[in-house]
Each structure stands twice: as C-alpha cells, then as structure tokens.
Amino acid sequence: MTASSGKDAPIAKATASHYQTLAQSSLGIQFGLSIAIGTGAGYWADGRFGTKPWLTLLGLFYGSLAGFRALHRAAKQYTGSSKPTDPPEQSP
C-alpha cells in the first residue's frame, strides 16, 4: 500500500477540517483566559496595594486587549491577509 493511494485523500481532508475546527475553538478559550488572567492579576494587585477597583479595571482592559489581539491575529491568518504592501512604482 502506498501513501498516495486514492483512499488517503478523504482522510486528509477530514483531518485538515478537524484541525481547523480545533484551532478556531481554541480562540474562545484563549479570549476568555486572557480576560480572566488580566482581571485576576488586577484584583490581586488591588488587594495588595489597596487601590480597589482601579487595578482590576486596568487588568480587565489589558486582558480584553490581549484577547482581541489574538482574535485579530487569527482572523488575519484565517483570511490569508497580511500587511498591505506598497503599490509598485510606475515608471514615467
């Protein structure tokens, strides 16, 4: 049996589909953990320094920012877009 038999193609497509589904589902976990870790760190710092609720809110902000950054990166990767390039220079 060879690796390039016709039976391998459906398995490869199914594996790629499952991998893509797992990669997308991990985004929700990453987003939630980013917010939870940022908020938790802010809550801990508030208790340590007595600045309630300011550091908790700051941690929530930075956690949300990190979560949205991860979503943005994944969206760029999923759509295949990259940084825009400069248009080619036209000669006169």
Biopython code that builds the backbone (N, CA, C, O; Angstrom):
import numpy as np
from Bio.PDB.StructureBuilder import StructureBuilder

atoms = [
    (1, "MET", "N", (0.840, -1.177, 0.000)),
    (1, "MET", "CA", (0.000, 0.000, 0.000)),
    (1, "MET", "C", (0.885, 1.240, 0.000)),
    (1, "MET", "O", (1.837, 1.325, 0.777)),
    (2, "THR", "N", (0.583, 2.186, -0.851)),
    (2, "THR", "CA", (1.390, 3.388, -0.946)),
    (2, "THR", "C", (0.705, 4.548, -0.248)),
    (2, "THR", "O", (-0.496, 4.514, 0.018)),
    (3, "ALA", "N", (1.482, 5.562, 0.042)),
    (3, "ALA", "CA", (0.953, 6.731, 0.749)),
    (3, "ALA", "C", (0.085, 7.592, -0.156)),
    (3, "ALA", "O", (-0.679, 8.425, 0.331)),
    (4, "SER", "N", (0.192, 7.401, -1.472)),
    (4, "SER", "CA", (-0.574, 8.244, -2.390)),
    (4, "SER", "C", (-1.792, 7.535, -2.954)),
    (4, "SER", "O", (-2.273, 7.896, -4.028)),
    (5, "SER", "N", (-2.297, 6.531, -2.248)),
    (5, "SER", "CA", (-3.483, 5.830, -2.738)),
    (5, "SER", "C", (-4.698, 6.740, -2.660)),
    (5, "SER", "O", (-4.706, 7.707, -1.899)),
    (6, "GLY", "N", (-5.714, 6.436, -3.437)),
    (6, "GLY", "CA", (-6.917, 7.259, -3.502)),
    (6, "GLY", "C", (-7.695, 7.291, -2.207)),
    (6, "GLY", "O", (-8.489, 8.208, -1.993)),
    (7, "LYS", "N", (-7.491, 6.314, -1.332)),
    (7, "LYS", "CA", (-8.224, 6.255, -0.073)),
    (7, "LYS", "C", (-7.729, 7.276, 0.944)),
    (7, "LYS", "O", (-8.452, 7.610, 1.883)),
    (8, "ASP", "N", (-6.520, 7.771, 0.772)),
    (8, "ASP", "CA", (-5.942, 8.702, 1.739)),
    (8, "ASP", "C", (-6.517, 10.113, 1.627)),
    (8, "ASP", "O", (-6.510, 10.854, 2.609)),
    (9, "ALA", "N", (-7.010, 10.494, 0.463)),
    (9, "ALA", "CA", (-7.480, 11.862, 0.251)),
    (9, "ALA", "C", (-8.639, 12.239, 1.171)),
    (9, "ALA", "O", (-8.586, 13.314, 1.768)),
    (10, "PRO", "N", (-9.689, 11.415, 1.325)),
    (10, "PRO", "CA", (-10.773, 11.806, 2.244)),
    (10, "PRO", "C", (-10.299, 11.915, 3.689)),
    (10, "PRO", "O", (-10.780, 12.767, 4.437)),
    (11, "ILE", "N", (-9.374, 11.071, 4.082)),
    (11, "ILE", "CA", (-8.851, 11.132, 5.450)),
    (11, "ILE", "C", (-8.072, 12.422, 5.652)),
    (11, "ILE", "O", (-8.183, 13.063, 6.697)),
    (12, "ALA", "N", (-7.279, 12.803, 4.650)),
    (12, "ALA", "CA", (-6.505, 14.041, 4.760)),
    (12, "ALA", "C", (-7.421, 15.255, 4.847)),
    (12, "ALA", "O", (-7.158, 16.185, 5.609)),
    (13, "LYS", "N", (-8.506, 15.244, 4.057)),
    (13, "LYS", "CA", (-9.448, 16.372, 4.103)),
    (13, "LYS", "C", (-10.146, 16.435, 5.455)),
    (13, "LYS", "O", (-10.326, 17.518, 6.012)),
    (14, "ALA", "N", (-10.537, 15.288, 5.981)),
    (14, "ALA", "CA", (-11.206, 15.254, 7.285)),
    (14, "ALA", "C", (-10.265, 15.699, 8.386)),
    (14, "ALA", "O", (-10.676, 16.417, 9.298)),
    (15, "THR", "N", (-9.004, 15.284, 8.316)),
    (15, "THR", "CA", (-8.024, 15.683, 9.325)),
    (15, "THR", "C", (-7.786, 17.188, 9.277)),
    (15, "THR", "O", (-7.710, 17.835, 10.322)),
    (16, "ALA", "N", (-7.670, 17.743, 8.090)),
    (16, "ALA", "CA", (-7.471, 19.188, 7.954)),
    (16, "ALA", "C", (-8.681, 19.941, 8.490)),
    (16, "ALA", "O", (-8.534, 20.977, 9.139)),
    (17, "SER", "N", (-9.863, 19.429, 8.225)),
    (17, "SER", "CA", (-11.084, 20.073, 8.717)),
    (17, "SER", "C", (-11.149, 20.035, 10.245)),
    (17, "SER", "O", (-11.510, 21.024, 10.882)),
    (18, "HIS", "N", (-10.797, 18.887, 10.825)),
    (18, "HIS", "CA", (-10.794, 18.785, 12.284)),
    (18, "HIS", "C", (-9.751, 19.705, 12.903)),
    (18, "HIS", "O", (-10.008, 20.331, 13.931)),
    (19, "TYR", "N", (-8.587, 19.792, 12.291)),
    (19, "TYR", "CA", (-7.540, 20.666, 12.808)),
    (19, "TYR", "C", (-7.997, 22.124, 12.783)),
    (19, "TYR", "O", (-7.771, 22.866, 13.739)),
    (20, "GLN", "N", (-8.636, 22.526, 11.695)),
    (20, "GLN", "CA", (-9.116, 23.903, 11.585)),
    (20, "GLN", "C", (-10.195, 24.180, 12.629)),
    (20, "GLN", "O", (-10.220, 25.262, 13.216)),
    (21, "THR", "N", (-11.072, 23.230, 12.866)),
    (21, "THR", "CA", (-12.125, 23.394, 13.871)),
    (21, "THR", "C", (-11.525, 23.531, 15.261)),
    (21, "THR", "O", (-11.957, 24.377, 16.043)),
    (22, "LEU", "N", (-10.535, 22.708, 15.572)),
    (22, "LEU", "CA", (-9.880, 22.803, 16.884)),
    (22, "LEU", "C", (-9.146, 24.131, 17.047)),
    (22, "LEU", "O", (-9.177, 24.736, 18.119)),
    (23, "ALA", "N", (-8.492, 24.577, 15.992)),
    (23, "ALA", "CA", (-7.775, 25.854, 16.064)),
    (23, "ALA", "C", (-8.739, 27.005, 16.315)),
    (23, "ALA", "O", (-8.433, 27.915, 17.085)),
    (24, "GLN", "N", (-9.897, 26.970, 15.674)),
    (24, "GLN", "CA", (-10.878, 28.039, 15.872)),
    (24, "GLN", "C", (-11.525, 27.963, 17.241)),
    (24, "GLN", "O", (-11.810, 28.996, 17.846)),
    (25, "SER", "N", (-11.761, 26.766, 17.739)),
    (25, "SER", "CA", (-12.393, 26.651, 19.057)),
    (25, "SER", "C", (-11.437, 27.058, 20.170)),
    (25, "SER", "O", (-11.879, 27.487, 21.236)),
    (26, "SER", "N", (-10.165, 26.934, 19.944)),
    (26, "SER", "CA", (-9.212, 27.352, 20.970)),
    (26, "SER", "C", (-9.186, 28.872, 21.121)),
    (26, "SER", "O", (-8.729, 29.384, 22.143)),
    (27, "LEU", "N", (-9.669, 29.590, 20.118)),
    (27, "LEU", "CA", (-9.714, 31.055, 20.216)),
    (27, "LEU", "C", (-10.630, 31.514, 21.341)),
    (27, "LEU", "O", (-10.308, 32.467, 22.051)),
    (28, "GLY", "N", (-11.762, 30.849, 21.511)),
    (28, "GLY", "CA", (-12.681, 31.209, 22.589)),
    (28, "GLY", "C", (-12.040, 30.992, 23.948)),
    (28, "GLY", "O", (-12.195, 31.804, 24.860)),
    (29, "ILE", "N", (-11.325, 29.896, 24.069)),
    (29, "ILE", "CA", (-10.633, 29.618, 25.328)),
    (29, "ILE", "C", (-9.552, 30.663, 25.572)),
    (29, "ILE", "O", (-9.412, 31.170, 26.685)),
    (30, "GLN", "N", (-8.788, 30.982, 24.531)),
    (30, "GLN", "CA", (-7.716, 31.968, 24.668)),
    (30, "GLN", "C", (-8.280, 33.340, 25.013)),
    (30, "GLN", "O", (-7.707, 34.056, 25.834)),
    (31, "PHE", "N", (-9.396, 33.712, 24.396)),
    (31, "PHE", "CA", (-10.015, 35.008, 24.672)),
    (31, "PHE", "C", (-10.490, 35.079, 26.120)),
    (31, "PHE", "O", (-10.230, 36.057, 26.821)),
    (32, "GLY", "N", (-11.186, 34.036, 26.560)),
    (32, "GLY", "CA", (-11.685, 34.012, 27.937)),
    (32, "GLY", "C", (-10.563, 33.999, 28.966)),
    (32, "GLY", "O", (-10.641, 34.689, 29.983)),
    (33, "LEU", "N", (-9.528, 33.223, 28.707)),
    (33, "LEU", "CA", (-8.403, 33.176, 29.652)),
    (33, "LEU", "C", (-7.644, 34.497, 29.703)),
    (33, "LEU", "O", (-7.169, 34.896, 30.767)),
    (34, "SER", "N", (-7.526, 35.169, 28.581)),
    (34, "SER", "CA", (-6.851, 36.471, 28.577)),
    (34, "SER", "C", (-7.576, 37.453, 29.495)),
    (34, "SER", "O", (-6.950, 38.160, 30.285)),
    (35, "ILE", "N", (-8.894, 37.485, 29.381)),
    (35, "ILE", "CA", (-9.677, 38.387, 30.227)),
    (35, "ILE", "C", (-9.600, 37.955, 31.690)),
    (35, "ILE", "O", (-9.432, 38.792, 32.577)),
    (36, "ALA", "N", (-9.723, 36.653, 31.942)),
    (36, "ALA", "CA", (-9.698, 36.159, 33.324)),
    (36, "ALA", "C", (-8.343, 36.408, 33.984)),
    (36, "ALA", "O", (-8.287, 36.818, 35.143)),
    (37, "ILE", "N", (-7.265, 36.168, 33.265)),
    (37, "ILE", "CA", (-5.928, 36.372, 33.842)),
    (37, "ILE", "C", (-5.680, 37.855, 34.089)),
    (37, "ILE", "O", (-5.158, 38.225, 35.141)),
    (38, "GLY", "N", (-6.045, 38.708, 33.136)),
    (38, "GLY", "CA", (-5.862, 40.144, 33.330)),
    (38, "GLY", "C", (-6.667, 40.670, 34.502)),
    (38, "GLY", "O", (-6.157, 41.442, 35.314)),
    (39, "THR", "N", (-7.923, 40.257, 34.596)),
    (39, "THR", "CA", (-8.780, 40.697, 35.692)),
    (39, "THR", "C", (-8.290, 40.138, 37.024)),
    (39, "THR", "O", (-8.282, 40.847, 38.030)),
    (40, "GLY", "N", (-7.884, 38.874, 37.034)),
    (40, "GLY", "CA", (-7.368, 38.258, 38.261)),
    (40, "GLY", "C", (-6.105, 38.931, 38.754)),
    (40, "GLY", "O", (-5.936, 39.148, 39.954)),
    (41, "ALA", "N", (-5.214, 39.262, 37.826)),
    (41, "ALA", "CA", (-3.981, 39.954, 38.218)),
    (41, "ALA", "C", (-4.299, 41.345, 38.774)),
    (41, "ALA", "O", (-3.692, 41.782, 39.752)),
    (42, "GLY", "N", (-5.254, 42.034, 38.146)),
    (42, "GLY", "CA", (-5.657, 43.349, 38.644)),
    (42, "GLY", "C", (-6.310, 43.259, 40.013)),
    (42, "GLY", "O", (-6.072, 44.109, 40.871)),
    (43, "TYR", "N", (-7.130, 42.237, 40.224)),
    (43, "TYR", "CA", (-7.789, 42.032, 41.516)),
    (43, "TYR", "C", (-6.752, 41.756, 42.603)),
    (43, "TYR", "O", (-6.841, 42.288, 43.710)),
    (44, "TRP", "N", (-5.768, 40.915, 42.273)),
    (44, "TRP", "CA", (-4.708, 40.618, 43.233)),
    (44, "TRP", "C", (-3.928, 41.898, 43.577)),
    (44, "TRP", "O", (-3.644, 42.168, 44.744)),
    (45, "ALA", "N", (-3.590, 42.676, 42.546)),
    (45, "ALA", "CA", (-2.829, 43.909, 42.769)),
    (45, "ALA", "C", (-3.645, 44.915, 43.584)),
    (45, "ALA", "O", (-3.088, 45.644, 44.404)),
    (46, "ASP", "N", (-4.953, 44.958, 43.365)),
    (46, "ASP", "CA", (-5.821, 45.833, 44.163)),
    (46, "ASP", "C", (-5.772, 45.446, 45.636)),
    (46, "ASP", "O", (-5.691, 46.314, 46.505)),
    (47, "GLY", "N", (-5.821, 44.169, 45.914)),
    (47, "GLY", "CA", (-5.747, 43.711, 47.296)),
    (47, "GLY", "C", (-4.396, 44.005, 47.919)),
    (47, "GLY", "O", (-4.305, 44.326, 49.104)),
    (48, "ARG", "N", (-3.374, 43.897, 47.138)),
    (48, "ARG", "CA", (-2.012, 44.127, 47.643)),
    (48, "ARG", "C", (-1.738, 45.612, 47.902)),
    (48, "ARG", "O", (-1.111, 45.970, 48.899)),
    (49, "PHE", "N", (-2.206, 46.456, 47.011)),
    (49, "PHE", "CA", (-1.885, 47.879, 47.106)),
    (49, "PHE", "C", (-3.044, 48.739, 47.598)),
    (49, "PHE", "O", (-2.864, 49.937, 47.813)),
    (50, "GLY", "N", (-4.221, 48.162, 47.781)),
    (50, "GLY", "CA", (-5.364, 48.899, 48.307)),
    (50, "GLY", "C", (-5.906, 49.947, 47.361)),
    (50, "GLY", "O", (-6.289, 51.034, 47.794)),
    (51, "THR", "N", (-5.945, 49.643, 46.091)),
    (51, "THR", "CA", (-6.404, 50.622, 45.095)),
    (51, "THR", "C", (-7.728, 50.227, 44.454)),
    (51, "THR", "O", (-8.004, 50.627, 43.323)),
    (52, "LYS", "N", (-8.557, 49.446, 45.157)),
    (52, "LYS", "CA", (-9.793, 48.936, 44.554)),
    (52, "LYS", "C", (-10.633, 50.059, 43.992)),
    (52, "LYS", "O", (-10.732, 51.097, 44.646)),
    (53, "PRO", "N", (-11.214, 49.938, 42.887)),
    (53, "PRO", "CA", (-11.261, 48.904, 41.852)),
    (53, "PRO", "C", (-10.373, 49.207, 40.658)),
    (53, "PRO", "O", (-10.508, 48.559, 39.620)),
    (54, "TRP", "N", (-9.470, 50.173, 40.774)),
    (54, "TRP", "CA", (-8.761, 50.684, 39.603)),
    (54, "TRP", "C", (-7.857, 49.668, 38.915)),
    (54, "TRP", "O", (-7.863, 49.585, 37.687)),
    (55, "LEU", "N", (-7.101, 48.912, 39.651)),
    (55, "LEU", "CA", (-6.214, 47.942, 39.006)),
    (55, "LEU", "C", (-6.991, 46.752, 38.440)),
    (55, "LEU", "O", (-6.563, 46.138, 37.463)),
    (56, "THR", "N", (-8.122, 46.430, 39.050)),
    (56, "THR", "CA", (-8.969, 45.383, 38.475)),
    (56, "THR", "C", (-9.501, 45.833, 37.117)),
    (56, "THR", "O", (-9.508, 45.059, 36.160)),
    (57, "LEU", "N", (-9.941, 47.073, 37.041)),
    (57, "LEU", "CA", (-10.431, 47.598, 35.766)),
    (57, "LEU", "C", (-9.308, 47.689, 34.738)),
    (57, "LEU", "O", (-9.525, 47.412, 33.558)),
    (58, "LEU", "N", (-8.128, 48.068, 35.170)),
    (58, "LEU", "CA", (-6.982, 48.133, 34.272)),
    (58, "LEU", "C", (-6.620, 46.734, 33.772)),
    (58, "LEU", "O", (-6.320, 46.556, 32.592)),
    (59, "GLY", "N", (-6.645, 45.745, 34.663)),
    (59, "GLY", "CA", (-6.386, 44.362, 34.265)),
    (59, "GLY", "C", (-7.439, 43.849, 33.295)),
    (59, "GLY", "O", (-7.112, 43.133, 32.348)),
    (60, "LEU", "N", (-8.706, 44.208, 33.521)),
    (60, "LEU", "CA", (-9.778, 43.830, 32.613)),
    (60, "LEU", "C", (-9.543, 44.440, 31.229)),
    (60, "LEU", "O", (-9.730, 43.776, 30.210)),
    (61, "PHE", "N", (-9.140, 45.688, 31.207)),
    (61, "PHE", "CA", (-8.861, 46.367, 29.938)),
    (61, "PHE", "C", (-7.727, 45.681, 29.181)),
    (61, "PHE", "O", (-7.860, 45.372, 27.997)),
    (62, "TYR", "N", (-6.602, 45.443, 29.877)),
    (62, "TYR", "CA", (-5.461, 44.821, 29.208)),
    (62, "TYR", "C", (-5.742, 43.369, 28.830)),
    (62, "TYR", "O", (-5.262, 42.904, 27.796)),
    (63, "GLY", "N", (-6.496, 42.655, 29.629)),
    (63, "GLY", "CA", (-6.885, 41.296, 29.277)),
    (63, "GLY", "C", (-7.769, 41.269, 28.040)),
    (63, "GLY", "O", (-7.597, 40.423, 27.163)),
    (64, "SER", "N", (-8.715, 42.199, 27.973)),
    (64, "SER", "CA", (-9.578, 42.294, 26.791)),
    (64, "SER", "C", (-8.760, 42.665, 25.563)),
    (64, "SER", "O", (-8.977, 42.128, 24.477)),
    (65, "LEU", "N", (-7.827, 43.579, 25.741)),
    (65, "LEU", "CA", (-6.959, 43.978, 24.638)),
    (65, "LEU", "C", (-6.157, 42.785, 24.122)),
    (65, "LEU", "O", (-6.033, 42.597, 22.912)),
    (66, "ALA", "N", (-5.619, 41.990, 25.023)),
    (66, "ALA", "CA", (-4.861, 40.798, 24.619)),
    (66, "ALA", "C", (-5.761, 39.793, 23.913)),
    (66, "ALA", "O", (-5.343, 39.172, 22.935)),
    (67, "GLY", "N", (-6.984, 39.624, 24.393)),
    (67, "GLY", "CA", (-7.921, 38.703, 23.757)),
    (67, "GLY", "C", (-8.297, 39.146, 22.353)),
    (67, "GLY", "O", (-8.323, 38.335, 21.428)),
    (68, "PHE", "N", (-8.586, 40.428, 22.193)),
    (68, "PHE", "CA", (-8.934, 40.932, 20.870)),
    (68, "PHE", "C", (-7.740, 40.887, 19.924)),
    (68, "PHE", "O", (-7.905, 40.684, 18.721)),
    (69, "ARG", "N", (-6.543, 41.077, 20.463)),
    (69, "ARG", "CA", (-5.341, 40.977, 19.629)),
    (69, "ARG", "C", (-5.188, 39.557, 19.089)),
    (69, "ARG", "O", (-4.840, 39.366, 17.923)),
    (70, "ALA", "N", (-5.447, 38.574, 19.931)),
    (70, "ALA", "CA", (-5.374, 37.177, 19.485)),
    (70, "ALA", "C", (-6.432, 36.888, 18.426)),
    (70, "ALA", "O", (-6.159, 36.194, 17.447)),
    (71, "LEU", "N", (-7.642, 37.419, 18.620)),
    (71, "LEU", "CA", (-8.694, 37.232, 17.619)),
    (71, "LEU", "C", (-8.328, 37.890, 16.292)),
    (71, "LEU", "O", (-8.583, 37.339, 15.221)),
    (72, "HIS", "N", (-7.733, 39.064, 16.376)),
    (72, "HIS", "CA", (-7.343, 39.777, 15.163)),
    (72, "HIS", "C", (-6.263, 39.011, 14.406)),
    (72, "HIS", "O", (-6.330, 38.873, 13.184)),
    (73, "ARG", "N", (-5.270, 38.515, 15.137)),
    (73, "ARG", "CA", (-4.212, 37.726, 14.502)),
    (73, "ARG", "C", (-4.776, 36.470, 13.840)),
    (73, "ARG", "O", (-4.379, 36.119, 12.729)),
    (74, "ALA", "N", (-5.697, 35.798, 14.518)),
    (74, "ALA", "CA", (-6.290, 34.585, 13.959)),
    (74, "ALA", "C", (-7.130, 34.913, 12.727)),
    (74, "ALA", "O", (-7.127, 34.158, 11.755)),
    (75, "ALA", "N", (-7.841, 36.024, 12.763)),
    (75, "ALA", "CA", (-8.650, 36.418, 11.609)),
    (75, "ALA", "C", (-7.771, 36.727, 10.412)),
    (75, "ALA", "O", (-8.107, 36.365, 9.284)),
    (76, "LYS", "N", (-6.648, 37.393, 10.644)),
    (76, "LYS", "CA", (-5.713, 37.669, 9.551)),
    (76, "LYS", "C", (-5.170, 36.370, 8.973)),
    (76, "LYS", "O", (-5.050, 36.228, 7.756)),
    (77, "GLN", "N", (-4.845, 35.429, 9.843)),
    (77, "GLN", "CA", (-4.305, 34.155, 9.379)),
    (77, "GLN", "C", (-5.379, 33.364, 8.633)),
    (77, "GLN", "O", (-5.091, 32.736, 7.614)),
    (78, "TYR", "N", (-6.599, 33.390, 9.130)),
    (78, "TYR", "CA", (-7.691, 32.629, 8.524)),
    (78, "TYR", "C", (-8.051, 33.167, 7.144)),
    (78, "TYR", "O", (-8.305, 32.391, 6.223)),
    (79, "THR", "N", (-8.074, 34.495, 6.995)),
    (79, "THR", "CA", (-8.435, 35.085, 5.713)),
    (79, "THR", "C", (-7.259, 35.153, 4.756)),
    (79, "THR", "O", (-7.437, 35.394, 3.562)),
    (80, "GLY", "N", (-6.062, 34.944, 5.276)),
    (80, "GLY", "CA", (-4.881, 34.954, 4.421)),
    (80, "GLY", "C", (-4.377, 36.346, 4.123)),
    (80, "GLY", "O", (-3.497, 36.518, 3.280)),
    (81, "SER", "N", (-4.915, 37.339, 4.795)),
    (81, "SER", "CA", (-4.442, 38.691, 4.538)),
    (81, "SER", "C", (-3.179, 38.950, 5.332)),
    (81, "SER", "O", (-2.963, 38.363, 6.392)),
    (82, "SER", "N", (-2.376, 39.803, 4.826)),
    (82, "SER", "CA", (-1.155, 40.191, 5.514)),
    (82, "SER", "C", (-1.061, 41.699, 5.459)),
    (82, "SER", "O", (-1.994, 42.376, 5.027)),
    (83, "LYS", "N", (0.053, 42.214, 5.894)),
    (83, "LYS", "CA", (0.219, 43.665, 5.861)),
    (83, "LYS", "C", (0.132, 44.146, 4.418)),
    (83, "LYS", "O", (0.660, 43.505, 3.509)),
    (84, "PRO", "N", (-0.532, 45.269, 4.215)),
    (84, "PRO", "CA", (-0.610, 45.778, 2.841)),
    (84, "PRO", "C", (0.774, 46.183, 2.361)),
    (84, "PRO", "O", (1.567, 46.755, 3.109)),
    (85, "THR", "N", (1.041, 45.883, 1.131)),
    (85, "THR", "CA", (2.324, 46.256, 0.556)),
    (85, "THR", "C", (2.190, 47.563, -0.170)),
    (85, "THR", "O", (1.093, 47.966, -0.556)),
    (86, "ASP", "N", (3.298, 48.218, -0.354)),
    (86, "ASP", "CA", (3.291, 49.451, -1.113)),
    (86, "ASP", "C", (2.968, 49.128, -2.573)),
    (86, "ASP", "O", (3.419, 48.110, -3.098)),
    (87, "PRO", "N", (2.202, 49.979, -3.219)),
    (87, "PRO", "CA", (1.916, 49.730, -4.632)),
    (87, "PRO", "C", (3.208, 49.839, -5.444)),
    (87, "PRO", "O", (4.094, 50.622, -5.100)),
    (88, "PRO", "N", (3.315, 49.079, -6.487)),
    (88, "PRO", "CA", (4.542, 49.158, -7.296)),
    (88, "PRO", "C", (4.673, 50.543, -7.920)),
    (88, "PRO", "O", (3.696, 51.164, -8.337)),
    (89, "GLU", "N", (5.907, 50.993, -7.965)),
    (89, "GLU", "CA", (6.167, 52.309, -8.558)),
    (89, "GLU", "C", (6.034, 52.200, -10.059)),
    (89, "GLU", "O", (6.502, 51.246, -10.681)),
    (90, "GLN", "N", (5.380, 53.206, -10.630)),
    (90, "GLN", "CA", (5.200, 53.211, -12.068)),
    (90, "GLN", "C", (6.233, 54.131, -12.695)),
    (90, "GLN", "O", (6.479, 55.238, -12.217)),
    (91, "SER", "N", (6.818, 53.659, -13.753)),
    (91, "SER", "CA", (7.815, 54.484, -14.429)),
    (91, "SER", "C", (7.115, 55.458, -15.381)),
    (91, "SER", "O", (6.058, 55.137, -15.925)),
    (92, "PRO", "N", (7.691, 56.637, -15.585)),
    (92, "PRO", "CA", (7.021, 57.651, -16.429)),
    (92, "PRO", "C", (7.015, 57.309, -17.872)),
    (92, "PRO", "O", (6.488, 58.069, -18.685)),
]
sb = StructureBuilder()
sb.init_structure("model")
sb.init_model(0)
sb.init_chain("A")
sb.init_seg("    ")
for serial, (resi, resn, name, xyz) in enumerate(atoms, 1):
    if name == "N":
        sb.init_residue(resn, " ", resi, " ")
    sb.init_atom(name, np.array(xyz, "f"), 0.0, 1.0, " ", f" {name:<3s}", serial, name[0])
structure = sb.get_structure()
